[in-house]
Every structure is written in structure tokens, then in C-alpha cells.
Amino acid sequence: MHKIAACPNCGGSKIYLNRTGVSGGGYAANYLPGLGRLFKYARLYPAVCEDCGLVRFFCDKEARSKLKNAPQWDKQ
Ligand SMILES: [Zn+2]
């Protein structure tokens, strides 16, 4: 995973990234529709600021590579 910038909420730099990631499936929502594989949702990697608790989510390179051709996502 890439380097994570300081917290946009408090400016803190003590950011912890969950290295295994979490994914939807079963009763959980699929937060990255169209970016996974057949029967496998794309994983989210939560990053938490120790100082204020802000949680940000990242997705891996494979999921990002599918954005351009996934109809569920509009480039802004
Ligand atoms: Zn923070």
C-alpha cells in the first residue's frame, strides 16, 4: 500500500493501516461494486488516525485498475 498522508481532519501523523483489509459479502455491503472478481469483493484497507479517530479507506491497485471500465463508477 502507498504512503498515507497526514490526517485531513487534525493534521496528525500517527496513522495506522489495517494490512489485511476487510471486504463485504454475506450480509455486509459491497462498498466497491464492480471492482472485485467473480465471487470475491474488492477489499477495503482502513486507515485510522490515532489522535482523532478519523477512518479513511483505501483499495488496492487491482481494484483501482478496474475503475475506468466499471459502469458503477463515474470519474469526477
Ligand atoms: Zn486525525
PDB file of the backbone (N, CA, C, O) and the ligand in Angstrom, with CONECT records:
HET     ZN  A 101       1
ATOM      1  N   MET A   1       0.856  -1.186   0.000  1.00  0.00           N
ATOM      2  CA  MET A   1       0.000   0.000   0.000  1.00  0.00           C
ATOM      3  C   MET A   1       0.893   1.238   0.000  1.00  0.00           C
ATOM      4  O   MET A   1       2.004   1.222   0.530  1.00  0.00           O
ATOM      5  N   HIS A   2       0.403   2.270  -0.584  1.00  0.00           N
ATOM      6  CA  HIS A   2       1.179   3.500  -0.712  1.00  0.00           C
ATOM      7  C   HIS A   2       1.303   4.236   0.614  1.00  0.00           C
ATOM      8  O   HIS A   2       0.656   3.875   1.598  1.00  0.00           O
ATOM      9  N   LYS A   3       2.118   5.245   0.634  1.00  0.00           N
ATOM     10  CA  LYS A   3       2.288   6.089   1.822  1.00  0.00           C
ATOM     11  C   LYS A   3       0.991   6.857   2.048  1.00  0.00           C
ATOM     12  O   LYS A   3       0.369   7.337   1.099  1.00  0.00           O
ATOM     13  N   ILE A   4       0.594   6.968   3.295  1.00  0.00           N
ATOM     14  CA  ILE A   4      -0.652   7.649   3.620  1.00  0.00           C
ATOM     15  C   ILE A   4      -0.337   9.041   4.171  1.00  0.00           C
ATOM     16  O   ILE A   4       0.497   9.195   5.064  1.00  0.00           O
ATOM     17  N   ALA A   5      -1.004  10.027   3.633  1.00  0.00           N
ATOM     18  CA  ALA A   5      -0.788  11.412   4.049  1.00  0.00           C
ATOM     19  C   ALA A   5      -1.303  11.637   5.466  1.00  0.00           C
ATOM     20  O   ALA A   5      -2.078  10.839   5.992  1.00  0.00           O
ATOM     21  N   ALA A   6      -0.869  12.712   6.062  1.00  0.00           N
ATOM     22  CA  ALA A   6      -1.326  13.076   7.406  1.00  0.00           C
ATOM     23  C   ALA A   6      -2.848  13.196   7.431  1.00  0.00           C
ATOM     24  O   ALA A   6      -3.486  13.354   6.390  1.00  0.00           O
ATOM     25  N   CYS A   7      -3.402  13.121   8.596  1.00  0.00           N
ATOM     26  CA  CYS A   7      -4.852  13.167   8.763  1.00  0.00           C
ATOM     27  C   CYS A   7      -5.430  14.488   8.250  1.00  0.00           C
ATOM     28  O   CYS A   7      -4.968  15.552   8.663  1.00  0.00           O
ATOM     29  N   PRO A   8      -6.429  14.449   7.360  1.00  0.00           N
ATOM     30  CA  PRO A   8      -7.024  15.684   6.851  1.00  0.00           C
ATOM     31  C   PRO A   8      -7.910  16.382   7.881  1.00  0.00           C
ATOM     32  O   PRO A   8      -8.288  17.538   7.686  1.00  0.00           O
ATOM     33  N   ASN A   9      -8.240  15.707   8.956  1.00  0.00           N
ATOM     34  CA  ASN A   9      -9.091  16.305   9.984  1.00  0.00           C
ATOM     35  C   ASN A   9      -8.284  17.067  11.030  1.00  0.00           C
ATOM     36  O   ASN A   9      -8.605  18.214  11.342  1.00  0.00           O
ATOM     37  N   CYS A  10      -7.235  16.440  11.576  1.00  0.00           N
ATOM     38  CA  CYS A  10      -6.494  17.072  12.672  1.00  0.00           C
ATOM     39  C   CYS A  10      -5.020  17.318  12.341  1.00  0.00           C
ATOM     40  O   CYS A  10      -4.305  17.945  13.123  1.00  0.00           O
ATOM     41  N   GLY A  11      -4.571  16.833  11.199  1.00  0.00           N
ATOM     42  CA  GLY A  11      -3.174  17.027  10.827  1.00  0.00           C
ATOM     43  C   GLY A  11      -2.232  16.022  11.476  1.00  0.00           C
ATOM     44  O   GLY A  11      -1.020  16.078  11.267  1.00  0.00           O
ATOM     45  N   GLY A  12      -2.784  15.106  12.258  1.00  0.00           N
ATOM     46  CA  GLY A  12      -1.971  14.110  12.953  1.00  0.00           C
ATOM     47  C   GLY A  12      -1.258  13.178  11.976  1.00  0.00           C
ATOM     48  O   GLY A  12      -1.726  12.943  10.862  1.00  0.00           O
ATOM     49  N   SER A  13      -0.123  12.656  12.416  1.00  0.00           N
ATOM     50  CA  SER A  13       0.649  11.771  11.539  1.00  0.00           C
ATOM     51  C   SER A  13       0.730  10.344  12.074  1.00  0.00           C
ATOM     52  O   SER A  13       1.409   9.502  11.486  1.00  0.00           O
ATOM     53  N   LYS A  14       0.053  10.067  13.167  1.00  0.00           N
ATOM     54  CA  LYS A  14       0.047   8.703  13.700  1.00  0.00           C
ATOM     55  C   LYS A  14      -1.127   7.938  13.076  1.00  0.00           C
ATOM     56  O   LYS A  14      -2.191   7.793  13.677  1.00  0.00           O
ATOM     57  N   ILE A  15      -0.897   7.458  11.856  1.00  0.00           N
ATOM     58  CA  ILE A  15      -1.939   6.771  11.094  1.00  0.00           C
ATOM     59  C   ILE A  15      -1.643   5.271  11.093  1.00  0.00           C
ATOM     60  O   ILE A  15      -0.518   4.864  10.807  1.00  0.00           O
ATOM     61  N   TYR A  16      -2.619   4.469  11.403  1.00  0.00           N
ATOM     62  CA  TYR A  16      -2.477   3.008  11.402  1.00  0.00           C
ATOM     63  C   TYR A  16      -3.309   2.427  10.268  1.00  0.00           C
ATOM     64  O   TYR A  16      -4.505   2.694  10.149  1.00  0.00           O
ATOM     65  N   LEU A  17      -2.643   1.621   9.435  1.00  0.00           N
ATOM     66  CA  LEU A  17      -3.319   0.996   8.295  1.00  0.00           C
ATOM     67  C   LEU A  17      -3.534  -0.477   8.581  1.00  0.00           C
ATOM     68  O   LEU A  17      -2.612  -1.176   9.002  1.00  0.00           O
ATOM     69  N   ASN A  18      -4.742  -0.945   8.356  1.00  0.00           N
ATOM     70  CA  ASN A  18      -5.036  -2.368   8.509  1.00  0.00           C
ATOM     71  C   ASN A  18      -4.494  -3.105   7.294  1.00  0.00           C
ATOM     72  O   ASN A  18      -4.953  -2.885   6.173  1.00  0.00           O
ATOM     73  N   ARG A  19      -3.517  -3.981   7.514  1.00  0.00           N
ATOM     74  CA  ARG A  19      -2.816  -4.571   6.365  1.00  0.00           C
ATOM     75  C   ARG A  19      -3.562  -5.724   5.699  1.00  0.00           C
ATOM     76  O   ARG A  19      -3.286  -6.035   4.540  1.00  0.00           O
ATOM     77  N   THR A  20      -4.492  -6.361   6.390  1.00  0.00           N
ATOM     78  CA  THR A  20      -5.198  -7.475   5.749  1.00  0.00           C
ATOM     79  C   THR A  20      -6.441  -7.015   4.994  1.00  0.00           C
ATOM     80  O   THR A  20      -6.898  -7.697   4.077  1.00  0.00           O
ATOM     81  N   GLY A  21      -6.982  -5.880   5.368  1.00  0.00           N
ATOM     82  CA  GLY A  21      -8.144  -5.368   4.674  1.00  0.00           C
ATOM     83  C   GLY A  21      -9.422  -6.084   5.078  1.00  0.00           C
ATOM     84  O   GLY A  21      -9.393  -7.149   5.694  1.00  0.00           O
ATOM     85  N   VAL A  22     -10.525  -5.484   4.722  1.00  0.00           N
ATOM     86  CA  VAL A  22     -11.838  -6.059   5.002  1.00  0.00           C
ATOM     87  C   VAL A  22     -12.631  -6.038   3.709  1.00  0.00           C
ATOM     88  O   VAL A  22     -12.375  -5.217   2.829  1.00  0.00           O
ATOM     89  N   SER A  23     -13.595  -6.941   3.596  1.00  0.00           N
ATOM     90  CA  SER A  23     -14.413  -6.934   2.383  1.00  0.00           C
ATOM     91  C   SER A  23     -15.858  -7.173   2.753  1.00  0.00           C
ATOM     92  O   SER A  23     -16.165  -7.675   3.834  1.00  0.00           O
ATOM     93  N   GLY A  24     -16.732  -6.813   1.853  1.00  0.00           N
ATOM     94  CA  GLY A  24     -18.140  -7.074   2.043  1.00  0.00           C
ATOM     95  C   GLY A  24     -18.417  -8.531   1.713  1.00  0.00           C
ATOM     96  O   GLY A  24     -17.495  -9.327   1.536  1.00  0.00           O
ATOM     97  N   GLY A  25     -19.667  -8.862   1.636  1.00  0.00           N
ATOM     98  CA  GLY A  25     -20.030 -10.245   1.332  1.00  0.00           C
ATOM     99  C   GLY A  25     -20.931 -10.769   2.418  1.00  0.00           C
ATOM    100  O   GLY A  25     -20.922 -10.253   3.535  1.00  0.00           O
ATOM    101  N   GLY A  26     -21.698 -11.769   2.115  1.00  0.00           N
ATOM    102  CA  GLY A  26     -22.668 -12.264   3.081  1.00  0.00           C
ATOM    103  C   GLY A  26     -23.667 -11.176   3.373  1.00  0.00           C
ATOM    104  O   GLY A  26     -24.356 -10.713   2.464  1.00  0.00           O
ATOM    105  N   TYR A  27     -23.766 -10.755   4.617  1.00  0.00           N
ATOM    106  CA  TYR A  27     -24.725  -9.726   4.992  1.00  0.00           C
ATOM    107  C   TYR A  27     -24.126  -8.326   4.941  1.00  0.00           C
ATOM    108  O   TYR A  27     -24.842  -7.338   5.103  1.00  0.00           O
ATOM    109  N   ALA A  28     -22.830  -8.238   4.719  1.00  0.00           N
ATOM    110  CA  ALA A  28     -22.182  -6.928   4.668  1.00  0.00           C
ATOM    111  C   ALA A  28     -22.329  -6.328   3.267  1.00  0.00           C
ATOM    112  O   ALA A  28     -22.425  -7.041   2.269  1.00  0.00           O
ATOM    113  N   ALA A  29     -22.342  -5.012   3.230  1.00  0.00           N
ATOM    114  CA  ALA A  29     -22.467  -4.322   1.943  1.00  0.00           C
ATOM    115  C   ALA A  29     -21.183  -4.465   1.134  1.00  0.00           C
ATOM    116  O   ALA A  29     -20.089  -4.602   1.682  1.00  0.00           O
ATOM    117  N   ASN A  30     -21.348  -4.431  -0.174  1.00  0.00           N
ATOM    118  CA  ASN A  30     -20.190  -4.385  -1.064  1.00  0.00           C
ATOM    119  C   ASN A  30     -19.946  -2.916  -1.368  1.00  0.00           C
ATOM    120  O   ASN A  30     -20.691  -2.299  -2.129  1.00  0.00           O
ATOM    121  N   TYR A  31     -18.901  -2.358  -0.769  1.00  0.00           N
ATOM    122  CA  TYR A  31     -18.647  -0.925  -0.925  1.00  0.00           C
ATOM    123  C   TYR A  31     -17.883  -0.590  -2.197  1.00  0.00           C
ATOM    124  O   TYR A  31     -17.759   0.581  -2.556  1.00  0.00           O
ATOM    125  N   LEU A  32     -17.370  -1.610  -2.883  1.00  0.00           N
ATOM    126  CA  LEU A  32     -16.609  -1.363  -4.104  1.00  0.00           C
ATOM    127  C   LEU A  32     -17.188  -2.190  -5.256  1.00  0.00           C
ATOM    128  O   LEU A  32     -16.499  -3.042  -5.817  1.00  0.00           O
ATOM    129  N   PRO A  33     -18.457  -1.940  -5.608  1.00  0.00           N
ATOM    130  CA  PRO A  33     -19.093  -2.738  -6.649  1.00  0.00           C
ATOM    131  C   PRO A  33     -18.361  -2.618  -7.978  1.00  0.00           C
ATOM    132  O   PRO A  33     -17.940  -1.532  -8.378  1.00  0.00           O
ATOM    133  N   GLY A  34     -18.218  -3.743  -8.649  1.00  0.00           N
ATOM    134  CA  GLY A  34     -17.602  -3.752  -9.967  1.00  0.00           C
ATOM    135  C   GLY A  34     -16.088  -3.781  -9.947  1.00  0.00           C
ATOM    136  O   GLY A  34     -15.464  -3.819 -11.007  1.00  0.00           O
ATOM    137  N   LEU A  35     -15.479  -3.765  -8.774  1.00  0.00           N
ATOM    138  CA  LEU A  35     -14.019  -3.695  -8.712  1.00  0.00           C
ATOM    139  C   LEU A  35     -13.374  -4.977  -8.201  1.00  0.00           C
ATOM    140  O   LEU A  35     -12.151  -5.065  -8.099  1.00  0.00           O
ATOM    141  N   GLY A  36     -14.195  -5.964  -7.883  1.00  0.00           N
ATOM    142  CA  GLY A  36     -13.635  -7.232  -7.408  1.00  0.00           C
ATOM    143  C   GLY A  36     -13.569  -8.250  -8.527  1.00  0.00           C
ATOM    144  O   GLY A  36     -13.565  -7.901  -9.708  1.00  0.00           O
ATOM    145  N   ARG A  37     -13.516  -9.513  -8.141  1.00  0.00           N
ATOM    146  CA  ARG A  37     -13.540 -10.598  -9.117  1.00  0.00           C
ATOM    147  C   ARG A  37     -14.815 -11.391  -8.902  1.00  0.00           C
ATOM    148  O   ARG A  37     -15.591 -11.111  -7.989  1.00  0.00           O
ATOM    149  N   LEU A  38     -15.018 -12.377  -9.750  1.00  0.00           N
ATOM    150  CA  LEU A  38     -16.184 -13.237  -9.603  1.00  0.00           C
ATOM    151  C   LEU A  38     -16.153 -13.872  -8.208  1.00  0.00           C
ATOM    152  O   LEU A  38     -15.160 -14.494  -7.831  1.00  0.00           O
ATOM    153  N   PHE A  39     -17.228 -13.718  -7.451  1.00  0.00           N
ATOM    154  CA  PHE A  39     -17.373 -14.269  -6.099  1.00  0.00           C
ATOM    155  C   PHE A  39     -16.358 -13.718  -5.100  1.00  0.00           C
ATOM    156  O   PHE A  39     -16.161 -14.304  -4.036  1.00  0.00           O
ATOM    157  N   LYS A  40     -15.729 -12.627  -5.423  1.00  0.00           N
ATOM    158  CA  LYS A  40     -14.749 -12.063  -4.481  1.00  0.00           C
ATOM    159  C   LYS A  40     -14.831 -10.545  -4.538  1.00  0.00           C
ATOM    160  O   LYS A  40     -14.428  -9.928  -5.524  1.00  0.00           O
ATOM    161  N   TYR A  41     -15.358  -9.948  -3.470  1.00  0.00           N
ATOM    162  CA  TYR A  41     -15.446  -8.497  -3.416  1.00  0.00           C
ATOM    163  C   TYR A  41     -14.061  -7.901  -3.254  1.00  0.00           C
ATOM    164  O   TYR A  41     -13.181  -8.511  -2.647  1.00  0.00           O
ATOM    165  N   ALA A  42     -13.867  -6.704  -3.798  1.00  0.00           N
ATOM    166  CA  ALA A  42     -12.612  -5.982  -3.591  1.00  0.00           C
ATOM    167  C   ALA A  42     -12.497  -5.620  -2.102  1.00  0.00           C
ATOM    168  O   ALA A  42     -13.496  -5.374  -1.426  1.00  0.00           O
ATOM    169  N   ARG A  43     -11.273  -5.596  -1.622  1.00  0.00           N
ATOM    170  CA  ARG A  43     -11.046  -5.333  -0.202  1.00  0.00           C
ATOM    171  C   ARG A  43     -10.823  -3.842   0.070  1.00  0.00           C
ATOM    172  O   ARG A  43     -10.278  -3.105  -0.752  1.00  0.00           O
ATOM    173  N   LEU A  44     -11.267  -3.437   1.256  1.00  0.00           N
ATOM    174  CA  LEU A  44     -11.023  -2.081   1.749  1.00  0.00           C
ATOM    175  C   LEU A  44      -9.943  -2.163   2.817  1.00  0.00           C
ATOM    176  O   LEU A  44      -9.928  -3.091   3.625  1.00  0.00           O
ATOM    177  N   TYR A  45      -9.047  -1.195   2.817  1.00  0.00           N
ATOM    178  CA  TYR A  45      -7.985  -1.158   3.812  1.00  0.00           C
ATOM    179  C   TYR A  45      -8.198   0.077   4.683  1.00  0.00           C
ATOM    180  O   TYR A  45      -7.880   1.190   4.264  1.00  0.00           O
ATOM    181  N   PRO A  46      -8.735  -0.109   5.899  1.00  0.00           N
ATOM    182  CA  PRO A  46      -8.995   1.039   6.763  1.00  0.00           C
ATOM    183  C   PRO A  46      -7.707   1.634   7.320  1.00  0.00           C
ATOM    184  O   PRO A  46      -6.780   0.914   7.694  1.00  0.00           O
ATOM    185  N   ALA A  47      -7.671   2.946   7.367  1.00  0.00           N
ATOM    186  CA  ALA A  47      -6.566   3.669   7.994  1.00  0.00           C
ATOM    187  C   ALA A  47      -7.187   4.570   9.061  1.00  0.00           C
ATOM    188  O   ALA A  47      -8.096   5.350   8.778  1.00  0.00           O
ATOM    189  N   VAL A  48      -6.686   4.453  10.286  1.00  0.00           N
ATOM    190  CA  VAL A  48      -7.265   5.180  11.409  1.00  0.00           C
ATOM    191  C   VAL A  48      -6.246   6.154  11.978  1.00  0.00           C
ATOM    192  O   VAL A  48      -5.082   5.804  12.174  1.00  0.00           O
ATOM    193  N   CYS A  49      -6.689   7.372  12.240  1.00  0.00           N
ATOM    194  CA  CYS A  49      -5.840   8.377  12.892  1.00  0.00           C
ATOM    195  C   CYS A  49      -5.908   8.140  14.406  1.00  0.00           C
ATOM    196  O   CYS A  49      -6.985   8.167  15.001  1.00  0.00           O
ATOM    197  N   GLU A  50      -4.751   7.910  15.010  1.00  0.00           N
ATOM    198  CA  GLU A  50      -4.725   7.647  16.452  1.00  0.00           C
ATOM    199  C   GLU A  50      -5.191   8.864  17.246  1.00  0.00           C
ATOM    200  O   GLU A  50      -5.786   8.705  18.312  1.00  0.00           O
ATOM    201  N   ASP A  51      -4.939  10.049  16.764  1.00  0.00           N
ATOM    202  CA  ASP A  51      -5.262  11.253  17.530  1.00  0.00           C
ATOM    203  C   ASP A  51      -6.749  11.587  17.561  1.00  0.00           C
ATOM    204  O   ASP A  51      -7.293  11.868  18.629  1.00  0.00           O
ATOM    205  N   CYS A  52      -7.413  11.562  16.411  1.00  0.00           N
ATOM    206  CA  CYS A  52      -8.824  11.978  16.389  1.00  0.00           C
ATOM    207  C   CYS A  52      -9.794  10.860  16.026  1.00  0.00           C
ATOM    208  O   CYS A  52     -11.003  11.004  16.210  1.00  0.00           O
ATOM    209  N   GLY A  53      -9.272   9.744  15.511  1.00  0.00           N
ATOM    210  CA  GLY A  53     -10.146   8.620  15.207  1.00  0.00           C
ATOM    211  C   GLY A  53     -10.741   8.632  13.812  1.00  0.00           C
ATOM    212  O   GLY A  53     -11.520   7.742  13.471  1.00  0.00           O
ATOM    213  N   LEU A  54     -10.397   9.608  13.006  1.00  0.00           N
ATOM    214  CA  LEU A  54     -10.923   9.618  11.642  1.00  0.00           C
ATOM    215  C   LEU A  54     -10.505   8.337  10.929  1.00  0.00           C
ATOM    216  O   LEU A  54      -9.346   7.927  10.998  1.00  0.00           O
ATOM    217  N   VAL A  55     -11.456   7.710  10.247  1.00  0.00           N
ATOM    218  CA  VAL A  55     -11.181   6.489   9.495  1.00  0.00           C
ATOM    219  C   VAL A  55     -11.276   6.796   8.009  1.00  0.00           C
ATOM    220  O   VAL A  55     -12.264   7.362   7.538  1.00  0.00           O
ATOM    221  N   ARG A  56     -10.241   6.417   7.282  1.00  0.00           N
ATOM    222  CA  ARG A  56     -10.257   6.520   5.823  1.00  0.00           C
ATOM    223  C   ARG A  56     -10.106   5.132   5.261  1.00  0.00           C
ATOM    224  O   ARG A  56      -9.546   4.253   5.917  1.00  0.00           O
ATOM    225  N   PHE A  57     -10.599   4.917   4.049  1.00  0.00           N
ATOM    226  CA  PHE A  57     -10.490   3.611   3.419  1.00  0.00           C
ATOM    227  C   PHE A  57      -9.725   3.718   2.112  1.00  0.00           C
ATOM    228  O   PHE A  57      -9.880   4.681   1.361  1.00  0.00           O
ATOM    229  N   PHE A  58      -8.904   2.724   1.856  1.00  0.00           N
ATOM    230  CA  PHE A  58      -8.160   2.648   0.603  1.00  0.00           C
ATOM    231  C   PHE A  58      -8.481   1.326  -0.059  1.00  0.00           C
ATOM    232  O   PHE A  58      -8.866   0.365   0.607  1.00  0.00           O
ATOM    233  N   CYS A  59      -8.321   1.278  -1.383  1.00  0.00           N
ATOM    234  CA  CYS A  59      -8.436  -0.006  -2.070  1.00  0.00           C
ATOM    235  C   CYS A  59      -7.129  -0.262  -2.807  1.00  0.00           C
ATOM    236  O   CYS A  59      -6.351   0.659  -3.059  1.00  0.00           O
ATOM    237  N   ASP A  60      -6.900  -1.526  -3.147  1.00  0.00           N
ATOM    238  CA  ASP A  60      -5.611  -1.892  -3.726  1.00  0.00           C
ATOM    239  C   ASP A  60      -5.530  -1.564  -5.222  1.00  0.00           C
ATOM    240  O   ASP A  60      -6.500  -1.126  -5.841  1.00  0.00           O
ATOM    241  N   LYS A  61      -4.350  -1.791  -5.768  1.00  0.00           N
ATOM    242  CA  LYS A  61      -4.079  -1.422  -7.157  1.00  0.00           C
ATOM    243  C   LYS A  61      -4.978  -2.175  -8.139  1.00  0.00           C
ATOM    244  O   LYS A  61      -5.437  -1.604  -9.129  1.00  0.00           O
ATOM    245  N   GLU A  62      -5.226  -3.447  -7.865  1.00  0.00           N
ATOM    246  CA  GLU A  62      -6.086  -4.234  -8.760  1.00  0.00           C
ATOM    247  C   GLU A  62      -7.486  -3.628  -8.844  1.00  0.00           C
ATOM    248  O   GLU A  62      -8.041  -3.489  -9.934  1.00  0.00           O
ATOM    249  N   ALA A  63      -8.051  -3.271  -7.698  1.00  0.00           N
ATOM    250  CA  ALA A  63      -9.384  -2.661  -7.700  1.00  0.00           C
ATOM    251  C   ALA A  63      -9.360  -1.318  -8.421  1.00  0.00           C
ATOM    252  O   ALA A  63     -10.270  -1.005  -9.188  1.00  0.00           O
ATOM    253  N   ARG A  64      -8.327  -0.532  -8.177  1.00  0.00           N
ATOM    254  CA  ARG A  64      -8.245   0.788  -8.826  1.00  0.00           C
ATOM    255  C   ARG A  64      -8.113   0.660 -10.341  1.00  0.00           C
ATOM    256  O   ARG A  64      -8.590   1.517 -11.085  1.00  0.00           O
ATOM    257  N   SER A  65      -7.465  -0.411 -10.792  1.00  0.00           N
ATOM    258  CA  SER A  65      -7.272  -0.581 -12.235  1.00  0.00           C
ATOM    259  C   SER A  65      -8.587  -0.851 -12.954  1.00  0.00           C
ATOM    260  O   SER A  65      -8.660  -0.710 -14.175  1.00  0.00           O
ATOM    261  N   LYS A  66      -9.625  -1.236 -12.219  1.00  0.00           N
ATOM    262  CA  LYS A  66     -10.926  -1.548 -12.831  1.00  0.00           C
ATOM    263  C   LYS A  66     -11.880  -0.360 -12.872  1.00  0.00           C
ATOM    264  O   LYS A  66     -12.939  -0.434 -13.495  1.00  0.00           O
ATOM    265  N   LEU A  67     -11.510   0.728 -12.213  1.00  0.00           N
ATOM    266  CA  LEU A  67     -12.414   1.882 -12.121  1.00  0.00           C
ATOM    267  C   LEU A  67     -12.832   2.404 -13.488  1.00  0.00           C
ATOM    268  O   LEU A  67     -14.010   2.667 -13.732  1.00  0.00           O
ATOM    269  N   LYS A  68     -11.856   2.550 -14.374  1.00  0.00           N
ATOM    270  CA  LYS A  68     -12.112   3.155 -15.678  1.00  0.00           C
ATOM    271  C   LYS A  68     -13.202   2.441 -16.473  1.00  0.00           C
ATOM    272  O   LYS A  68     -13.984   3.086 -17.172  1.00  0.00           O
ATOM    273  N   ASN A  69     -13.259   1.125 -16.370  1.00  0.00           N
ATOM    274  CA  ASN A  69     -14.204   0.354 -17.166  1.00  0.00           C
ATOM    275  C   ASN A  69     -15.413  -0.157 -16.387  1.00  0.00           C
ATOM    276  O   ASN A  69     -16.239  -0.887 -16.934  1.00  0.00           O
ATOM    277  N   ALA A  70     -15.520   0.218 -15.123  1.00  0.00           N
ATOM    278  CA  ALA A  70     -16.654  -0.241 -14.319  1.00  0.00           C
ATOM    279  C   ALA A  70     -17.802   0.752 -14.456  1.00  0.00           C
ATOM    280  O   ALA A  70     -17.631   1.929 -14.137  1.00  0.00           O
ATOM    281  N   PRO A  71     -18.977   0.304 -14.925  1.00  0.00           N
ATOM    282  CA  PRO A  71     -20.097   1.221 -15.147  1.00  0.00           C
ATOM    283  C   PRO A  71     -20.660   1.837 -13.869  1.00  0.00           C
ATOM    284  O   PRO A  71     -21.383   2.831 -13.925  1.00  0.00           O
ATOM    285  N   GLN A  72     -20.328   1.247 -12.715  1.00  0.00           N
ATOM    286  CA  GLN A  72     -20.859   1.760 -11.448  1.00  0.00           C
ATOM    287  C   GLN A  72     -20.142   3.020 -10.971  1.00  0.00           C
ATOM    288  O   GLN A  72     -20.580   3.656 -10.012  1.00  0.00           O
ATOM    289  N   TRP A  73     -19.044   3.386 -11.634  1.00  0.00           N
ATOM    290  CA  TRP A  73     -18.222   4.494 -11.139  1.00  0.00           C
ATOM    291  C   TRP A  73     -18.093   5.592 -12.185  1.00  0.00           C
ATOM    292  O   TRP A  73     -17.776   5.320 -13.343  1.00  0.00           O
ATOM    293  N   ASP A  74     -18.336   6.821 -11.778  1.00  0.00           N
ATOM    294  CA  ASP A  74     -18.222   7.981 -12.664  1.00  0.00           C
ATOM    295  C   ASP A  74     -17.016   8.816 -12.249  1.00  0.00           C
ATOM    296  O   ASP A  74     -16.887   9.211 -11.091  1.00  0.00           O
ATOM    297  N   LYS A  75     -16.145   9.074 -13.201  1.00  0.00           N
ATOM    298  CA  LYS A  75     -14.989   9.928 -12.908  1.00  0.00           C
ATOM    299  C   LYS A  75     -15.488  11.357 -12.707  1.00  0.00           C
ATOM    300  O   LYS A  75     -16.265  11.867 -13.514  1.00  0.00           O
ATOM    301  N   GLN A  76     -15.043  11.995 -11.635  1.00  0.00           N
ATOM    302  CA  GLN A  76     -15.495  13.357 -11.319  1.00  0.00           C
ATOM    303  C   GLN A  76     -14.495  14.384 -11.788  1.00  0.00           C
ATOM    304  O   GLN A  76     -14.709  15.583 -11.607  1.00  0.00           O
TER     305      GLN A  76
HETATM  306 ZN    ZN A 101      -6.776  12.939  12.936  1.00  0.00          ZN2+
END
